[in-house]
Amino acid sequence: MSRVRVHNFAVSLDGFGTGDGQTREAPFGHAGTRLLDWAFPTRTFTDMGFHGEQPGTTGIDEAFASRWNTGIGAEIMGRNKFAPKPGPWPDDDWKGWWGDTPPFHTPVVVLTHHPRPPLEMEGGTTFHFLNGEPAEALALARELAGGLDIRIGGGVTTVREFLRADLIDEMHISVAPVFLGRGERLWDGLEGLEERFAIESVISPSGVIHLMFSRR
């Protein structure tokens, strides 16, 4: 059966996966780009259209960043990764943060309490909007993925819900060398996670700690 994976999901040293106060202008709230400054200058992220000037990115960072799309047939994301605020859709103009050609190039299942018709984009991405539990979203994603793996793309709540449901097989968490102090924490309510996963770590010269979780 296809695996369920998380890649390049960044948290701060104090465990926050996003900052406070998300808006259209600030997708990560007060955190800005600090959680992903290690990734933007890598070749993988540059090829996706992101550009960074942060020094210190290494081959280690590139090796982890580049795994995000290998063998992936569909992604599952939460509402806030697709749109800047919850509630009913104000209109159909908003098509995500990425412009007309999202970097996914696969079907994407968006978890939302306000389903809408599928949204077809350039480059092979179609967003499917589902009001359902993690297991329902995974079943739909597997139908769309053609036997390939499923990526859980975030945000924090979505990753945490899939961990609570014990539906994740492999997870890469990058711990950025910053303190956010506020926002949304990833690890809350996940006591004993180490009993389900073997955990390995690699420290990059950029200051990032790459954690790999593999289901035992």
CYANA upper distance limits for C-alpha pairs under 8 A (distance plus 0.5 A):
  1 MET  CA    147 GLY  CA      7.98
  2 SER  CA    142 ARG  CA      8.20
  2 SER  CA    147 GLY  CA      6.53
  2 SER  CA    148 LEU  CA      6.18
  2 SER  CA    149 ASP  CA      5.25
  2 SER  CA    150 ILE  CA      7.58
  3 ARG  CA    148 LEU  CA      8.32
  3 ARG  CA    149 ASP  CA      5.42
  3 ARG  CA    150 ILE  CA      6.75
  3 ARG  CA    168 ILE  CA      8.20
  3 ARG  CA    169 ASP  CA      6.51
  3 ARG  CA    170 GLU  CA      8.09
  4 VAL  CA    149 ASP  CA      6.49
  4 VAL  CA    150 ILE  CA      5.29
  4 VAL  CA    151 ARG  CA      6.39
  4 VAL  CA    152 ILE  CA      7.53
  4 VAL  CA    167 LEU  CA      7.44
  4 VAL  CA    168 ILE  CA      5.58
  4 VAL  CA    169 ASP  CA      5.76
  4 VAL  CA    170 GLU  CA      7.03
  5 ARG  CA    149 ASP  CA      7.78
  5 ARG  CA    150 ILE  CA      6.60
  5 ARG  CA    151 ARG  CA      5.32
  5 ARG  CA    152 ILE  CA      6.50
  5 ARG  CA    168 ILE  CA      6.61
  5 ARG  CA    169 ASP  CA      6.52
  5 ARG  CA    170 GLU  CA      5.29
  5 ARG  CA    171 MET  CA      6.04
  6 VAL  CA     68 TRP  CA      8.44
  6 VAL  CA    151 ARG  CA      6.13
  6 VAL  CA    152 ILE  CA      5.68
  6 VAL  CA    153 GLY  CA      6.95
  6 VAL  CA    159 VAL  CA      8.46
  6 VAL  CA    168 ILE  CA      8.20
  6 VAL  CA    170 GLU  CA      6.85
  6 VAL  CA    171 MET  CA      4.93
  6 VAL  CA    172 HIS  CA      6.24
  6 VAL  CA    173 ILE  CA      8.30
  7 HIS  CA     65 ALA  CA      8.13
  7 HIS  CA     67 ARG  CA      7.80
  7 HIS  CA     68 TRP  CA      5.75
  7 HIS  CA    151 ARG  CA      7.98
  7 HIS  CA    152 ILE  CA      8.38
  7 HIS  CA    153 GLY  CA      7.92
  7 HIS  CA    171 MET  CA      6.61
  7 HIS  CA    172 HIS  CA      5.29
  7 HIS  CA    173 ILE  CA      7.36
  8 ASN  CA     64 PHE  CA      7.79
  8 ASN  CA     65 ALA  CA      6.62
  8 ASN  CA     68 TRP  CA      7.39
  8 ASN  CA    172 HIS  CA      6.36
  8 ASN  CA    173 ILE  CA      6.49
  8 ASN  CA    174 SER  CA      6.64
  9 PHE  CA     17 GLY  CA      8.21
  9 PHE  CA    153 GLY  CA      8.22
  9 PHE  CA    154 GLY  CA      8.04
  9 PHE  CA    172 HIS  CA      6.98
  9 PHE  CA    173 ILE  CA      5.45
  9 PHE  CA    174 SER  CA      6.48
 10 ALA  CA     17 GLY  CA      6.49
 10 ALA  CA     35 LEU  CA      6.21
 10 ALA  CA     36 LEU  CA      7.09
 10 ALA  CA    173 ILE  CA      6.22
 10 ALA  CA    174 SER  CA      5.13
 10 ALA  CA    175 VAL  CA      6.31
 10 ALA  CA    176 ALA  CA      7.12
 11 VAL  CA     15 GLY  CA      5.96
 11 VAL  CA     16 PHE  CA      5.68
 11 VAL  CA     17 GLY  CA      4.79
 11 VAL  CA     18 THR  CA      7.83
 11 VAL  CA     35 LEU  CA      6.84
 11 VAL  CA    173 ILE  CA      7.67
 11 VAL  CA    174 SER  CA      6.81
 11 VAL  CA    175 VAL  CA      5.57
 11 VAL  CA    176 ALA  CA      6.62
 11 VAL  CA    186 LEU  CA      8.00
 12 SER  CA     16 PHE  CA      5.72
 12 SER  CA     17 GLY  CA      7.04
 12 SER  CA     35 LEU  CA      6.98
 12 SER  CA    175 VAL  CA      6.09
 12 SER  CA    176 ALA  CA      5.62
 12 SER  CA    177 PRO  CA      7.02
 12 SER  CA    178 VAL  CA      5.92
 12 SER  CA    179 PHE  CA      6.13
 12 SER  CA    180 LEU  CA      6.96
 13 LEU  CA    175 VAL  CA      6.62
 13 LEU  CA    176 ALA  CA      6.85
 13 LEU  CA    177 PRO  CA      6.53
 13 LEU  CA    178 VAL  CA      6.35
 13 LEU  CA    179 PHE  CA      6.10
 14 ASP  CA    179 PHE  CA      6.31
 14 ASP  CA    180 LEU  CA      7.47
 14 ASP  CA    181 GLY  CA      7.49
 15 GLY  CA    185 ARG  CA      5.87
 15 GLY  CA    186 LEU  CA      6.59
 15 GLY  CA    187 TRP  CA      7.21
 16 PHE  CA    180 LEU  CA      7.25
 16 PHE  CA    181 GLY  CA      8.32
 16 PHE  CA    182 ARG  CA      7.57
 16 PHE  CA    183 GLY  CA      6.51
 16 PHE  CA    184 GLU  CA      5.81
 16 PHE  CA    185 ARG  CA      4.59
 16 PHE  CA    186 LEU  CA      6.51
 17 GLY  CA     35 LEU  CA      8.33
 17 GLY  CA    155 GLY  CA      8.17
 17 GLY  CA    156 VAL  CA      6.34
 17 GLY  CA    183 GLY  CA      7.97
 17 GLY  CA    184 GLU  CA      6.48
 17 GLY  CA    185 ARG  CA      6.27
 17 GLY  CA    186 LEU  CA      6.35
 18 THR  CA     28 PHE  CA      5.91
 18 THR  CA     29 GLY  CA      7.36
 18 THR  CA     31 ALA  CA      6.99
 18 THR  CA     35 LEU  CA      8.49
 18 THR  CA    155 GLY  CA      8.45
 18 THR  CA    156 VAL  CA      7.72
 18 THR  CA    183 GLY  CA      6.15
 18 THR  CA    184 GLU  CA      6.14
 18 THR  CA    185 ARG  CA      8.05
 19 GLY  CA     28 PHE  CA      5.97
 19 GLY  CA     29 GLY  CA      5.10
 19 GLY  CA     30 HIS  CA      5.56
 19 GLY  CA     31 ALA  CA      5.09
 19 GLY  CA     32 GLY  CA      8.10
 19 GLY  CA    180 LEU  CA      7.33
 19 GLY  CA    182 ARG  CA      6.77
 19 GLY  CA    183 GLY  CA      4.61
 19 GLY  CA    184 GLU  CA      7.02
 20 ASP  CA     28 PHE  CA      8.00
 20 ASP  CA     29 GLY  CA      5.34
 20 ASP  CA     30 HIS  CA      5.96
 20 ASP  CA     31 ALA  CA      7.78
 20 ASP  CA    182 ARG  CA      6.68
 20 ASP  CA    183 GLY  CA      4.77
 20 ASP  CA    184 GLU  CA      7.80
 21 GLY  CA     26 ALA  CA      8.31
 21 GLY  CA     28 PHE  CA      8.29
 21 GLY  CA     29 GLY  CA      5.00
 21 GLY  CA     30 HIS  CA      6.80
 21 GLY  CA    183 GLY  CA      8.43
 22 GLN  CA     26 ALA  CA      6.06
 22 GLN  CA     27 PRO  CA      5.78
 22 GLN  CA     28 PHE  CA      6.17
 22 GLN  CA     29 GLY  CA      4.52
 22 GLN  CA     30 HIS  CA      8.02
 22 GLN  CA     84 PRO  CA      6.89
 22 GLN  CA     85 LYS  CA      8.19
 23 THR  CA     27 PRO  CA      6.20
 23 THR  CA     28 PHE  CA      8.46
 23 THR  CA     29 GLY  CA      7.14
 23 THR  CA     84 PRO  CA      5.89
 23 THR  CA     85 LYS  CA      7.83
 24 ARG  CA     84 PRO  CA      6.01
 26 ALA  CA     30 HIS  CA      7.76
 26 ALA  CA     32 GLY  CA      6.99
 27 PRO  CA     32 GLY  CA      8.03
 27 PRO  CA     84 PRO  CA      7.30
 28 PHE  CA     32 GLY  CA      5.97
 28 PHE  CA     33 THR  CA      7.62
 31 ALA  CA     35 LEU  CA      7.58
 31 ALA  CA    180 LEU  CA      7.03
 33 THR  CA     37 ASP  CA      6.38
 34 ARG  CA    176 ALA  CA      8.24
 34 ARG  CA    178 VAL  CA      7.74
 35 LEU  CA    175 VAL  CA      8.46
 35 LEU  CA    176 ALA  CA      6.07
 35 LEU  CA    178 VAL  CA      7.86
 36 LEU  CA     40 PHE  CA      6.88
 36 LEU  CA    176 ALA  CA      7.98
 37 ASP  CA     41 PRO  CA      7.93
 37 ASP  CA     52 GLY  CA      7.39
 37 ASP  CA     54 GLN  CA      6.53
 38 TRP  CA     42 THR  CA      8.15
 38 TRP  CA     54 GLN  CA      7.39
 38 TRP  CA     56 GLY  CA      8.20
 38 TRP  CA     57 THR  CA      6.34
 38 TRP  CA     61 ASP  CA      7.63
 38 TRP  CA    176 ALA  CA      8.19
 38 TRP  CA    206 SER  CA      7.38
 38 TRP  CA    208 VAL  CA      7.77
 39 ALA  CA     45 PHE  CA      6.96
 39 ALA  CA     57 THR  CA      7.92
 39 ALA  CA     61 ASP  CA      7.37
 39 ALA  CA     62 GLU  CA      8.07
 39 ALA  CA     65 ALA  CA      7.23
 40 PHE  CA     45 PHE  CA      5.76
 40 PHE  CA     46 THR  CA      6.95
 40 PHE  CA     50 PHE  CA      6.26
 40 PHE  CA     51 HIS  CA      6.01
 40 PHE  CA     52 GLY  CA      5.32
 40 PHE  CA     53 GLU  CA      8.41
 40 PHE  CA     54 GLN  CA      8.40
 41 PRO  CA     45 PHE  CA      7.19
 41 PRO  CA     46 THR  CA      6.80
 41 PRO  CA     50 PHE  CA      8.25
 41 PRO  CA     51 HIS  CA      6.46
 41 PRO  CA     52 GLY  CA      5.15
 41 PRO  CA     53 GLU  CA      6.82
 41 PRO  CA     54 GLN  CA      7.18
 41 PRO  CA     57 THR  CA      7.18
 42 THR  CA     46 THR  CA      6.63
 42 THR  CA     57 THR  CA      7.20
 42 THR  CA     61 ASP  CA      7.72
 42 THR  CA     62 GLU  CA      6.03
 42 THR  CA     65 ALA  CA      7.95
 43 ARG  CA     47 ASP  CA      6.49
 43 ARG  CA     62 GLU  CA      7.36
 44 THR  CA     48 MET  CA      7.09
 44 THR  CA     62 GLU  CA      7.41
 44 THR  CA     65 ALA  CA      6.83
 44 THR  CA     66 SER  CA      6.04
 45 PHE  CA     49 GLY  CA      7.05
 45 PHE  CA     50 PHE  CA      5.89
 45 PHE  CA     51 HIS  CA      7.79
 45 PHE  CA     65 ALA  CA      8.10
 46 THR  CA     50 PHE  CA      5.34
 46 THR  CA     51 HIS  CA      5.99
 46 THR  CA     52 GLY  CA      8.48
 48 MET  CA    103 PRO  CA      6.34
 55 PRO  CA    206 SER  CA      8.42
 56 GLY  CA    205 PRO  CA      7.44
 56 GLY  CA    206 SER  CA      5.36
 57 THR  CA     61 ASP  CA      6.73
 57 THR  CA     62 GLU  CA      8.19
 57 THR  CA    205 PRO  CA      8.22
 57 THR  CA    206 SER  CA      6.09
 58 THR  CA     62 GLU  CA      6.99
 58 THR  CA    204 SER  CA      7.62
 58 THR  CA    205 PRO  CA      7.40
 58 THR  CA    206 SER  CA      7.22
 59 GLY  CA     63 ALA  CA      6.54
 60 ILE  CA     64 PHE  CA      7.00
 60 ILE  CA    204 SER  CA      6.59
 61 ASP  CA     65 ALA  CA      6.56
 61 ASP  CA    204 SER  CA      7.29
 61 ASP  CA    206 SER  CA      8.50
 62 GLU  CA     66 SER  CA      6.38
 63 ALA  CA     67 ARG  CA      7.46
 64 PHE  CA     68 TRP  CA      8.21
 64 PHE  CA    210 HIS  CA      8.34
 66 SER  CA     70 THR  CA      8.41
 68 TRP  CA     72 ILE  CA      8.49
 69 ASN  CA    104 PHE  CA      8.50
 71 GLY  CA    148 LEU  CA      6.32
 71 GLY  CA    149 ASP  CA      6.41
 72 ILE  CA    106 THR  CA      8.43
 72 ILE  CA    145 ALA  CA      8.08
 72 ILE  CA    148 LEU  CA      6.05
 72 ILE  CA    149 ASP  CA      5.16
 72 ILE  CA    150 ILE  CA      6.25
 72 ILE  CA    151 ARG  CA      6.98
 73 GLY  CA    106 THR  CA      6.46
 73 GLY  CA    107 PRO  CA      7.78
 73 GLY  CA    144 LEU  CA      7.81
 73 GLY  CA    145 ALA  CA      4.57
 73 GLY  CA    146 GLY  CA      6.99
 73 GLY  CA    147 GLY  CA      7.79
 73 GLY  CA    148 LEU  CA      5.21
 73 GLY  CA    149 ASP  CA      6.04
 73 GLY  CA    150 ILE  CA      6.55
 73 GLY  CA    151 ARG  CA      8.48
 74 ALA  CA    106 THR  CA      5.79
 74 ALA  CA    107 PRO  CA      5.49
 74 ALA  CA    108 VAL  CA      6.12
 74 ALA  CA    109 VAL  CA      8.17
 74 ALA  CA    141 ALA  CA      6.36
 74 ALA  CA    142 ARG  CA      7.94
 74 ALA  CA    144 LEU  CA      7.05
 74 ALA  CA    145 ALA  CA      5.49
 74 ALA  CA    148 LEU  CA      8.20
 74 ALA  CA    149 ASP  CA      7.55
 74 ALA  CA    150 ILE  CA      5.68
 74 ALA  CA    151 ARG  CA      6.87
 75 GLU  CA    104 PHE  CA      8.36
 75 GLU  CA    106 THR  CA      7.72
 75 GLU  CA    107 PRO  CA      7.07
 75 GLU  CA    108 VAL  CA      5.19
 75 GLU  CA    109 VAL  CA      6.70
 75 GLU  CA    141 ALA  CA      7.51
 75 GLU  CA    150 ILE  CA      6.10
 75 GLU  CA    151 ARG  CA      5.10
 75 GLU  CA    152 ILE  CA      6.29
 75 GLU  CA    153 GLY  CA      6.81
 76 ILE  CA    108 VAL  CA      6.19
 76 ILE  CA    109 VAL  CA      5.19
 76 ILE  CA    110 VAL  CA      6.50
 76 ILE  CA    111 LEU  CA      7.99
 76 ILE  CA    137 ALA  CA      7.71
 76 ILE  CA    138 LEU  CA      8.13
 76 ILE  CA    141 ALA  CA      7.58
 76 ILE  CA    150 ILE  CA      7.88
 76 ILE  CA    151 ARG  CA      6.79
 76 ILE  CA    152 ILE  CA      5.47
 76 ILE  CA    153 GLY  CA      6.41
 76 ILE  CA    154 GLY  CA      8.10
 77 MET  CA     81 LYS  CA      6.82
 77 MET  CA     82 PHE  CA      7.93
 77 MET  CA    108 VAL  CA      7.79
 77 MET  CA    109 VAL  CA      6.78
 77 MET  CA    110 VAL  CA      5.56
 77 MET  CA    111 LEU  CA      6.80
 77 MET  CA    152 ILE  CA      6.70
 77 MET  CA    153 GLY  CA      5.61
 77 MET  CA    154 GLY  CA      5.67
 77 MET  CA    155 GLY  CA      7.18
 77 MET  CA    158 THR  CA      7.17
 78 GLY  CA     82 PHE  CA      7.44
 78 GLY  CA    110 VAL  CA      6.05
 78 GLY  CA    111 LEU  CA      5.37
 78 GLY  CA    112 THR  CA      7.37
 78 GLY  CA    153 GLY  CA      8.48
 78 GLY  CA    154 GLY  CA      6.56
 78 GLY  CA    155 GLY  CA      6.37
 78 GLY  CA    157 THR  CA      7.94
 78 GLY  CA    158 THR  CA      6.07
 79 ARG  CA     83 ALA  CA      6.53
 79 ARG  CA     86 PRO  CA      7.57
 79 ARG  CA    110 VAL  CA      6.50
 79 ARG  CA    111 LEU  CA      6.06
 79 ARG  CA    112 THR  CA      5.82
 80 ASN  CA     84 PRO  CA      6.19
 80 ASN  CA     85 LYS  CA      6.83
 80 ASN  CA     86 PRO  CA      7.52
 80 ASN  CA    155 GLY  CA      7.31
 81 LYS  CA    154 GLY  CA      7.07
 81 LYS  CA    155 GLY  CA      6.24
 82 PHE  CA     95 LYS  CA      8.27
 82 PHE  CA     96 GLY  CA      5.48
 82 PHE  CA     97 TRP  CA      7.14
 82 PHE  CA    110 VAL  CA      7.84
 83 ALA  CA     94 TRP  CA      7.98
 83 ALA  CA     95 LYS  CA      8.49
 83 ALA  CA     96 GLY  CA      6.41
 83 ALA  CA     97 TRP  CA      7.74
 87 GLY  CA    113 HIS  CA      8.19
 87 GLY  CA    114 HIS  CA      7.73
 88 PRO  CA    114 HIS  CA      6.53
 89 TRP  CA    114 HIS  CA      7.85
 95 LYS  CA     99 GLY  CA      7.60
 95 LYS  CA    100 ASP  CA      8.10
 95 LYS  CA    119 LEU  CA      8.36
 98 TRP  CA    102 PRO  CA      5.58
 98 TRP  CA    103 PRO  CA      7.91
100 ASP  CA    121 MET  CA      6.65
100 ASP  CA    122 GLU  CA      6.59
101 THR  CA    121 MET  CA      6.79
101 THR  CA    122 GLU  CA      5.40
101 THR  CA    123 GLY  CA      6.23
101 THR  CA    125 THR  CA      8.29
102 PRO  CA    121 MET  CA      7.90
102 PRO  CA    122 GLU  CA      7.89
102 PRO  CA    123 GLY  CA      7.68
102 PRO  CA    125 THR  CA      7.28
103 PRO  CA    123 GLY  CA      8.47
104 PHE  CA    108 VAL  CA      8.40
104 PHE  CA    125 THR  CA      6.82
105 HIS  CA    123 GLY  CA      5.92
105 HIS  CA    124 GLY  CA      5.08
105 HIS  CA    125 THR  CA      5.15
106 THR  CA    124 GLY  CA      6.26
106 THR  CA    125 THR  CA      5.34
106 THR  CA    126 THR  CA      7.48
106 THR  CA    145 ALA  CA      8.34
107 PRO  CA    124 GLY  CA      7.88
107 PRO  CA    125 THR  CA      5.68
107 PRO  CA    126 THR  CA      5.35
107 PRO  CA    127 PHE  CA      6.61
107 PRO  CA    128 HIS  CA      7.93
107 PRO  CA    141 ALA  CA      8.26
107 PRO  CA    144 LEU  CA      7.00
107 PRO  CA    145 ALA  CA      7.80
108 VAL  CA    125 THR  CA      7.40
108 VAL  CA    126 THR  CA      6.58
108 VAL  CA    127 PHE  CA      5.28
108 VAL  CA    128 HIS  CA      6.53
108 VAL  CA    141 ALA  CA      8.00
109 VAL  CA    127 PHE  CA      6.39
109 VAL  CA    128 HIS  CA      5.26
109 VAL  CA    129 PHE  CA      6.41
109 VAL  CA    130 LEU  CA      7.32
109 VAL  CA    137 ALA  CA      7.33
109 VAL  CA    140 LEU  CA      8.21
109 VAL  CA    141 ALA  CA      6.98
110 VAL  CA    127 PHE  CA      7.15
110 VAL  CA    128 HIS  CA      6.42
110 VAL  CA    129 PHE  CA      5.29
110 VAL  CA    130 LEU  CA      6.58
111 LEU  CA    129 PHE  CA      6.60
111 LEU  CA    130 LEU  CA      5.63
111 LEU  CA    131 ASN  CA      6.33
111 LEU  CA    132 GLY  CA      7.44
111 LEU  CA    137 ALA  CA      7.95
112 THR  CA    129 PHE  CA      6.95
112 THR  CA    130 LEU  CA      6.33
112 THR  CA    131 ASN  CA      5.64
112 THR  CA    132 GLY  CA      8.33
113 HIS  CA    130 LEU  CA      7.97
113 HIS  CA    131 ASN  CA      5.48
113 HIS  CA    132 GLY  CA      8.49
114 HIS  CA    129 PHE  CA      8.31
114 HIS  CA    130 LEU  CA      8.30
114 HIS  CA    131 ASN  CA      7.25
115 PRO  CA    129 PHE  CA      5.49
115 PRO  CA    130 LEU  CA      5.96
115 PRO  CA    131 ASN  CA      6.59
116 ARG  CA    128 HIS  CA      8.45
116 ARG  CA    129 PHE  CA      6.34
117 PRO  CA    128 HIS  CA      7.69
117 PRO  CA    129 PHE  CA      7.52
118 PRO  CA    126 THR  CA      7.10
118 PRO  CA    127 PHE  CA      6.02
118 PRO  CA    128 HIS  CA      5.20
118 PRO  CA    129 PHE  CA      7.00
119 LEU  CA    126 THR  CA      5.97
119 LEU  CA    127 PHE  CA      5.51
119 LEU  CA    128 HIS  CA      7.22
120 GLU  CA    124 GLY  CA      8.37
120 GLU  CA    125 THR  CA      6.80
120 GLU  CA    126 THR  CA      4.80
120 GLU  CA    127 PHE  CA      6.94
121 MET  CA    125 THR  CA      5.80
121 MET  CA    126 THR  CA      6.26
121 MET  CA    127 PHE  CA      8.41
130 LEU  CA    137 ALA  CA      7.61
132 GLY  CA    136 GLU  CA      6.30
132 GLY  CA    137 ALA  CA      6.91
133 GLU  CA    137 ALA  CA      6.89
134 PRO  CA    138 LEU  CA      6.59
134 PRO  CA    161 GLU  CA      7.57
134 PRO  CA    162 PHE  CA      6.60
134 PRO  CA    165 ALA  CA      7.77
135 ALA  CA    139 ALA  CA      6.68
135 ALA  CA    165 ALA  CA      8.43
135 ALA  CA    167 LEU  CA      8.28
136 GLU  CA    140 LEU  CA      6.86
137 ALA  CA    141 ALA  CA      6.58
138 LEU  CA    142 ARG  CA      6.56
138 LEU  CA    150 ILE  CA      8.36
139 ALA  CA    143 GLU  CA      6.93
140 LEU  CA    144 LEU  CA      6.91
141 ALA  CA    145 ALA  CA      6.46
141 ALA  CA    150 ILE  CA      7.38
142 ARG  CA    146 GLY  CA      7.38
142 ARG  CA    147 GLY  CA      7.34
142 ARG  CA    148 LEU  CA      8.30
142 ARG  CA    149 ASP  CA      8.39
142 ARG  CA    150 ILE  CA      7.57
143 GLU  CA    147 GLY  CA      8.46
145 ALA  CA    149 ASP  CA      7.50
145 ALA  CA    150 ILE  CA      7.64
152 ILE  CA    158 THR  CA      8.15
152 ILE  CA    159 VAL  CA      7.07
153 GLY  CA    159 VAL  CA      8.04
154 GLY  CA    158 THR  CA      5.90
154 GLY  CA    159 VAL  CA      5.98
155 GLY  CA    159 VAL  CA      6.88
156 VAL  CA    160 ARG  CA      6.63
156 VAL  CA    184 GLU  CA      7.30
156 VAL  CA    185 ARG  CA      7.63
156 VAL  CA    186 LEU  CA      6.12
157 THR  CA    161 GLU  CA      6.53
157 THR  CA    186 LEU  CA      7.94
158 THR  CA    162 PHE  CA      6.78
159 VAL  CA    163 LEU  CA      6.73
159 VAL  CA    186 LEU  CA      8.30
160 ARG  CA    164 ARG  CA      6.63
160 ARG  CA    186 LEU  CA      6.83
160 ARG  CA    187 TRP  CA      7.88
160 ARG  CA    190 LEU  CA      8.40
161 GLU  CA    165 ALA  CA      6.68
162 PHE  CA    166 ASP  CA      6.66
162 PHE  CA    167 LEU  CA      5.91
162 PHE  CA    168 ILE  CA      6.84
163 LEU  CA    167 LEU  CA      6.60
163 LEU  CA    168 ILE  CA      6.50
163 LEU  CA    190 LEU  CA      8.32
164 ARG  CA    190 LEU  CA      7.55
168 ILE  CA    215 ARG  CA      8.23
169 ASP  CA    213 PHE  CA      8.50
169 ASP  CA    214 SER  CA      6.63
169 ASP  CA    215 ARG  CA      5.62
170 GLU  CA    212 MET  CA      7.88
170 GLU  CA    213 PHE  CA      6.01
170 GLU  CA    214 SER  CA      5.22
170 GLU  CA    215 ARG  CA      6.78
171 MET  CA    211 LEU  CA      8.45
171 MET  CA    212 MET  CA      6.24
171 MET  CA    213 PHE  CA      5.38
171 MET  CA    214 SER  CA      7.17
172 HIS  CA    210 HIS  CA      7.41
172 HIS  CA    211 LEU  CA      6.15
172 HIS  CA    212 MET  CA      5.21
172 HIS  CA    213 PHE  CA      6.89
173 ILE  CA    210 HIS  CA      6.47
173 ILE  CA    211 LEU  CA      5.59
173 ILE  CA    212 MET  CA      7.07
174 SER  CA    208 VAL  CA      6.89
174 SER  CA    209 ILE  CA      6.21
174 SER  CA    210 HIS  CA      5.06
174 SER  CA    211 LEU  CA      6.64
175 VAL  CA    208 VAL  CA      6.06
175 VAL  CA    209 ILE  CA      5.50
175 VAL  CA    210 HIS  CA      6.83
175 VAL  CA    211 LEU  CA      8.10
176 ALA  CA    207 GLY  CA      7.54
176 ALA  CA    208 VAL  CA      5.44
176 ALA  CA    209 ILE  CA      7.33
177 PRO  CA    207 GLY  CA      6.41
177 PRO  CA    208 VAL  CA      6.54
187 TRP  CA    191 GLU  CA      8.35
192 GLY  CA    196 ARG  CA      8.11
193 LEU  CA    197 PHE  CA      7.07
194 GLU  CA    198 ALA  CA      7.09
194 GLU  CA    199 ILE  CA      7.58
196 ARG  CA    215 ARG  CA      6.50
196 ARG  CA    216 ARG  CA      6.29
197 PHE  CA    213 PHE  CA      6.05
197 PHE  CA    214 SER  CA      5.64
197 PHE  CA    215 ARG  CA      4.97
197 PHE  CA    216 ARG  CA      5.62
198 ALA  CA    213 PHE  CA      6.18
198 ALA  CA    214 SER  CA      5.71
198 ALA  CA    215 ARG  CA      6.82
198 ALA  CA    216 ARG  CA      6.35
199 ILE  CA    211 LEU  CA      7.22
199 ILE  CA    212 MET  CA      6.07
199 ILE  CA    213 PHE  CA      5.17
199 ILE  CA    214 SER  CA      7.06
200 GLU  CA    211 LEU  CA      6.25
200 GLU  CA    212 MET  CA      5.71
200 GLU  CA    213 PHE  CA      7.26
201 SER  CA    209 ILE  CA      7.10
201 SER  CA    210 HIS  CA      6.01
201 SER  CA    211 LEU  CA      5.01
201 SER  CA    212 MET  CA      6.77
202 VAL  CA    209 ILE  CA      6.30
202 VAL  CA    210 HIS  CA      5.62
202 VAL  CA    211 LEU  CA      7.13
203 ILE  CA    207 GLY  CA      7.34
203 ILE  CA    208 VAL  CA      6.54
203 ILE  CA    209 ILE  CA      5.03
203 ILE  CA    210 HIS  CA      6.72
204 SER  CA    208 VAL  CA      5.86
204 SER  CA    209 ILE  CA      6.74
204 SER  CA    210 HIS  CA      8.00
